[in-house]
Amino acid sequence: MTKADLVEEVARVTELTRKDSEVIVDTLFESVIKALRLGDKLEVRGFGSFRVRQRNARVGRNPKTGEKVEVPAKRVPYFKPSKELKDLINDGAAAAPSAPSSPVS
């Protein structure tokens, strides 16, 4: 699913214009980014939590030349899905591949 698909889904469900739906989706993403930049944790009950993790500086290797390269320390976003989301995905995956059952007389 792309961002455009998400905008279309919001527009369909809320019966808003595509432009209004795009504003909603953009505002949601901007809010998540702003919270993570500030170092805040963002938790959506039943979905998961977004956090920022610190990666230490290290010495990497250029795969093409084999030369050692200094990789600086950096902050990276991290998403941890909730138990409910994991259960929904796993329950849905088990049911999805099965063929539709025909009524038994």
Secondary structure by P-SEA (a helix, b strand, c coil): ccaaaaaaaaaaaacccaaaaaaaaaaaaaaaaaaaaabbbbbbcccbbbbbbbbcbbbbbcccccbbbbbccbbbbbbbbcaaaaaaaaaaaaacccccccccc
